[in-house]
Amino acid sequence: MGRIPDATPAAPVAFALQLPADWFELDVKPRTRDAMIRLLVDDRVKLQAELREHRGELVKLLRRQARDAWDAGAKYCACFVIAVGESIIPGSITVSVIPSPHGRATVDAVAENLTSHEAEDDDSTWSRRSLVTLPDVGRAARREGVIDVPLPDGRQVVRTVVMQTFVPLTDGRLLLVAAASPALDLVDPLLELFDAVTATLTLVGS
């Protein structure tokens, strides 16, 4: 479960997501995240011996994921890491509360503001927008595809599989559930995974 505080008294939003057992739920707060990530990785390595040789890389990866999530305004982040031979495949899901574009928080209005475009060839970026229904939340706007995501330094981009789901809140803001992975050869399985995890979203107390 996560809780996102904000500046206004009525702003806190509590939510729950059901994560697969092998995902890491990260502490993104700058003061505590590094120590918590070390402990988290040590505990996971004890359970998954295949991750032992990747321990150092895994710690760096999760620190970067937590840092990037915090810098992007997310207050909740969970990640997965799949060991394949000598490499690891990462992915993440973050939750943020953001202002609604133009002050309009209806699902249809949000969907209208999402961009979409077709791929020019097999190696091109693409995105599509849609309306989805989450079992415990209701209708939401979604954008998914393969896009170039700027790195925090602003000088580089990483081509990434993404799914962004926008849930209108009663106060006019949006809850954004954003899932991403750079594993471009797994687009369809990743989108199915992201959809399954996002579908477990519940707004606690709503």
C-alpha positions in Angstrom: 0.0 0.0 0.0 1.1 3.5 -0.6 0.1 7.0 0.6 1.0 10.1 -1.3 1.0 13.4 0.8 0.6 16.8 -0.7 0.7 20.4 0.4 -3.0 20.8 0.9 -4.9 19.4 4.0 -7.3 17.3 1.9 -4.6 16.1 -0.5 -3.3 12.7 0.9 -4.3 9.8 -1.3 -4.1 6.2 -0.1 -4.0 3.4 -2.6 -3.1 -0.3 -2.8 -1.4 -2.3 -5.6 -1.0 -6.1 -5.6 2.5 -6.9 -6.8 4.0 -10.2 -8.0 6.0 -11.9 -5.2 9.4 -11.3 -7.0 9.0 -7.5 -7.3 10.9 -5.0 -5.1 8.9 -2.3 -3.3 11.3 0.6 -3.1 11.7 3.4 -0.5 12.2 6.5 -2.7 12.9 9.0 0.1 16.4 10.4 -0.3 17.4 10.0 3.3 16.6 6.4 3.7 16.5 4.7 0.3 20.2 3.7 -0.1 20.3 1.7 3.2 16.9 0.2 2.6 17.8 -0.9 -0.9 21.0 -2.7 0.4 19.0 -4.6 2.9 16.3 -5.4 0.4 18.8 -6.8 -2.1 20.6 -8.8 0.5 17.3 -10.4 1.6 16.3 -11.2 -2.0 19.7 -12.7 -2.9 19.3 -15.1 0.0 16.0 -16.3 -1.6 17.2 -16.2 -5.3 20.7 -17.5 -5.6 20.8 -16.6 -9.3 20.9 -12.9 -8.4 24.0 -13.2 -6.2 26.5 -12.5 -9.1 24.4 -9.4 -10.0 24.2 -8.0 -6.5 26.3 -4.9 -7.1 24.6 -4.1 -10.4 21.2 -4.7 -8.8 21.9 -2.3 -6.0 23.0 0.4 -8.5 19.9 -0.2 -10.7 17.4 0.0 -7.8 19.1 3.1 -6.5 18.8 4.7 -9.9 15.2 3.7 -10.2 14.3 5.1 -6.8 16.2 8.3 -7.5 14.6 8.8 -10.9 11.2 8.1 -9.5 11.6 10.7 -6.8 13.0 13.3 -9.2 10.0 12.7 -11.5 7.6 13.5 -8.6 6.6 9.9 -7.8 6.2 9.0 -4.1 5.8 5.3 -4.7 8.0 2.9 -6.8 8.2 -0.9 -7.2 10.6 -2.7 -9.5 11.2 -6.1 -11.0 14.5 -7.6 -12.2 14.8 -10.7 -14.3 18.2 -12.4 -14.5 19.0 -13.7 -18.0 22.4 -15.2 -18.3 25.0 -12.5 -17.5 22.5 -9.6 -17.8 19.4 -8.4 -16.0 16.1 -7.1 -17.4 14.6 -4.3 -15.2 11.2 -2.7 -15.1 9.3 -0.4 -12.7 5.9 0.9 -11.7 5.5 4.3 -10.1 2.5 6.1 -8.6 2.1 9.9 -8.6 -0.6 12.5 -8.0 -0.5 15.2 -10.8 -2.7 18.2 -11.8 -5.3 17.5 -14.4 -4.5 19.2 -17.8 -6.5 22.4 -18.2 -8.3 21.7 -14.9 -10.4 19.0 -16.5 -10.4 15.6 -14.7 -13.0 13.6 -16.6 -11.8 10.4 -18.1 -12.8 11.5 -21.6 -11.1 14.9 -21.3 -7.9 13.3 -20.1 -7.8 10.8 -22.9 -8.2 13.6 -25.4 -5.0 15.2 -24.2 -2.9 12.0 -24.6 -0.8 11.8 -27.7 -0.7 8.8 -30.0 1.2 8.0 -33.2 1.8 5.0 -35.5 5.2 3.4 -35.9 7.0 4.2 -39.1 8.8 0.9 -39.2 9.7 -2.0 -36.8 12.3 0.0 -35.0 10.3 3.2 -34.6 8.5 4.6 -31.5 4.7 4.3 -31.3 2.0 5.0 -28.8 -1.8 4.6 -28.6 -4.4 5.9 -26.2 -7.5 4.2 -24.9 -10.1 4.1 -22.2 -9.9 1.1 -19.8 -11.9 -0.1 -16.8 -10.0 -1.0 -13.7 -12.0 -3.5 -11.6 -11.9 -1.6 -8.3 -11.5 2.0 -9.6 -13.6 2.3 -12.8 -12.9 4.0 -16.0 -9.4 5.4 -16.6 -7.4 6.9 -19.5 -4.4 5.1 -20.8 -1.4 5.7 -23.0 0.9 2.8 -23.9 3.6 2.0 -26.4 7.3 2.4 -27.1 8.7 5.9 -26.6 12.0 7.7 -26.1 12.2 8.7 -22.4 14.6 11.6 -21.5 17.1 10.8 -18.8 17.2 13.2 -15.8 20.4 14.8 -17.2 18.4 15.9 -20.2 21.1 14.9 -22.6 20.1 11.4 -23.4 17.0 9.3 -24.0 16.2 5.6 -23.4 13.8 3.8 -25.7 11.3 2.3 -23.3 8.1 0.2 -23.2 5.6 2.3 -21.2 2.1 2.1 -19.9 0.6 5.2 -18.3 -2.8 5.0 -16.6 -4.6 8.1 -15.5 -7.3 7.8 -12.8 -9.4 10.9 -12.0 -9.7 11.8 -8.3 -12.6 13.5 -6.7 -10.7 16.7 -6.0 -9.9 17.2 -9.7 -6.3 15.8 -9.7 -5.1 12.6 -11.4 -3.6 9.5 -10.0 -0.9 8.4 -12.5 0.2 4.8 -12.5 3.3 4.6 -14.8 5.0 1.3 -15.7 8.1 1.1 -17.8 11.0 -1.2 -19.0 13.8 -0.9 -21.6 13.3 -4.5 -22.7 12.2 -3.8 -26.2 12.1 -7.4 -27.3 9.4 -8.1 -24.7 6.8 -5.4 -25.7 3.7 -7.5 -25.7 4.5 -9.6 -22.5 5.5 -6.4 -20.7 2.3 -4.6 -21.6 0.3 -7.6 -20.4 2.2 -7.6 -17.1 1.8 -3.9 -16.6 -2.0 -4.1 -17.4 -2.4 -7.0 -14.9 -0.6 -5.1 -12.1 -2.4 -1.8 -12.8 -5.7 -3.6 -12.7 -5.2 -4.4 -9.0 -5.2 -0.7 -8.1 -7.6 0.2 -5.3 -8.2 3.7 -3.8 -8.2 3.1 0.0 -10.9 4.9 1.8 -12.6 6.2 -1.4 
